[in-house]
Amino acid sequence: MSHYHQLDSSGVSRTKILLLGLRRSGKTSIQQVLFNSMTPKETFYLDATMRTVKHTYDTIIPLEIWDCPGNITVETLGVPLSVFSTLVFVIDIRDLYNQPISRLVEFIIAAYHHNPSLNLEIFVHKAEKLQEDEKIENFRQINERVMDRLMDVSPSLPNLPNSSSNPSLNTPNSSGTQMNSPNHLDWQDFIDQQLLMNFHLTSIFDHSLHQAFSKVLQRLTDSLPYLEELLNIYCANSQASKVFLFDAPSRLYVTSDASPVDGATHNLCCDNLAMINAFGMGLYSSASASPVRRRRGNPESCTNHNPDLSSIPPTPPPSATSVNGKSFPSSSSLSTHPTPSRKSTGTSAKSKSSDSSVPASTPSSSTSFLPSSSLSSTATTITKTPGSVPTSTSQTIRIQTPQDLFYPCGATSLQPSSLPPSYSSSSGLPMPGTTIMWHLVTTGETSLNEEAGLISSSRSDCDSRMNKSSLNVTSSISPAFTTFKNPTLILLVLLPTAVWESRRGLVELNVIAVREGVQEIVDLEREGRGTRVIGDVPLLRR
Amino acid sequence: MGASGSGKTSMRSLIFSNNPASSTARLGATIDVEQNHVRFLGDLILNLWDCGGQDAFMDSYLTTQRSTIFQHVGVMIYVFDAETREMNKDLEYYRDCLDSLTQYSPEAAVFLLVHKMDLVQEPKTTMFEKKREEVQKASGDVIITVFGTSIYDESLYRAWSSIVHTLIPNAAVLNKHLNIVAAACSATEVILFERTTFLVIATSTSSSSLPASASIASSPSSISSPTYTSSPPSPLDPHQMHPKRYERTSELIKAFKWSCSRVREEFHSLELDMYDFTAVLDEMTRNTYVMVVVHDPTIETAAIRLNIRMARKKFEELQGDSIGT
């Protein structure tokens, strides 16, 4: 892990983001709109933030966002800057005075001393208040003035907290970043080379905030290359023009495939997601019929479907130190599907058999199953790198989030506005246009717990029936850690409508591989932070 | 009609011209009467007369232009600003307009919209009730229907769906055929929307009688429940679905359609397979969209689409009939 994670009192090591800026710059609005589903209009009624509030949010990585009052300074912050991975500094775009820049520079200097690898994201905010030209001009000016001020400043200002005078700091970096340390970069080099600073033009009233914060999140995600690779493979094998992995409630995109992200496409997907979220809020949920539907995802019902897996022993509890080459099947048909598993040898044996059992797809179709070799190599890469971290401790904690049988999905079909007049739906021509197909890839636990009456009781039945011994083992582990939520991630795929209509089954099957990969990455991310999942005891492996 | 600045043109812009709510801020005052011919259900043309509300114009409508304005009217929609400071003056003008209407077009339906409800302090229902009483009193014997609305939520769609519903003569026939589709798909509900405005034209009422559909199938003699009090679902209804789902769907789809237009794409169809329900929204005829909501988990969306395709012809026929007057 490149970021230093300090364990907080609950033992969960979260990536910490510091949200700073002068008062009324828009910090709390940003936090509320993104992470608390507040509509932009409602932010008008927010009160001033009086004390620092720490908000936790579980996405691909667990986050802790510190929303500070406007008058906070380096001294009054109360903690060393080294606990943070990112500093988001919000400046009102209309504020062309010195004050925000002075405050910003103070923090940059503190970062230079205590946390040179701090990501610095500057949000030039409230962009909606200005017209286009003024907007760009102010943005440029603020950018320039920050850079100018940084050039002028000398880092040895006397009123900064020097680490030697602050014994409470026990960060591993502190000793190395003393002002007089010979290893310390000098200020000029720091600004030119090391300082990771980005400016963003944002507003809560459009998608610019989401785009900006998505980039902030991506910079904090260590497993980004693996996620991107998963999506690239998916894209190539499904003839998709673009794939996004969104965090559903915040509508931030965690990853996209390697092709450049076009703003308009991103906005369209973001709006589609907003619509999906709205429909998912129980708009058509029926008091009588919906709970019965939820049984689709009941793990209990799936034990009957997988006779071929009965030979595989039920999942060892998370406290066990190793997992035998176990695949993550979510239905019986997938037991032959190449899946990422922890032991690469297990995978290759499986994939050989699966290749022969998979029906040969026509050469012209590029939407074949994901080539097992490339996926298992990705899998081995995944297992290799982070795997080294947990095994160093004697008690290796393996997190395996159980898979559901049913994940919500859907598709929105669009047609180009200028359809040729000769076109009709009954002609033999393929349908023009794009389809945005979406699949829920990881479920936040709350979505399963909501139907508490049905699901949790059946889960506990599963528990008692299959894992009696393992339950005893897990209970002996001291429950020092708090529950750590599985994020709600949605895969959004842009496909030509013709591909979606004719190759739908294959395209959807490929999603399953992505889902398994993403879930594994999410589990590994949580694992590497020394956390354990309580209440989500991985039950049986189907 | 309604006072100056009460929101008449904004409503028209939102519902009939598919502009987003945010763009209404740029609209200027309407000068005299703006006539709009809106194609509704393809063959039915709605002649919208958006009357500027400034005093000078109002006076002219009630005097020199009286017969022009108030003759051959099918529906009068009078808009009140919920935050108005001149309620008495508004009521006076309203009374005069109502008198003129009963004089020249006694058969016309009257709808009253208490608009800009988003600006009203909580609790909104008390304020709405108060306004409702005032306008009811001012209306005397005339039968009216009152709605509380705002362009920033789904309430406006509810009001307008009710309004246009009165203009569709064969709603009952449509209802019957939607029920057939519902039975074929084992659907809980089937809703028919108009394509451009996405106002609800008809719904299948399955075994339950939902108050929402009751208000849609309203004759002018009913005063529908105001949107700011939630209408309790009928106790006989086993599904107990969200009472505002129709208008909320209209609002969501319209908002998404606008997003699509920004990338020069047009929304065509959608399907959802959620935890709680499965739905398919697809085009039915060239003027209507249908949404089929299913709760049975064994039903595939492809099967629903097939049924919709097979029902198309019948609905095209029906529509030919319904507008044949």
Interface residues (C-beta under 8 A of the other chain):
Chain A: K41 A264 T265 N267 L268 D271 N272 M275 I276 A278 F279 G280 G282 L283 Y284 S285 S286 A287 S288 A289 S290 V292 R293 R294 R295 R296 G297 F406 P408 C409 G410 A411 T412 S413 L414 Q415 P416 S417 S418 G433 T434 S447 E451
Chain B: Y152 T188 E189 P238 H239 Q240 M241 H242 R245 R248 T249 L252 I253 A255 F256 S259 C260 S261 R262 V263 R264 E265 E266 F267 H268 S269 L270 E271 L272 D273 M274 Y275 D276 F277 A279 V293 H295 D296 P297
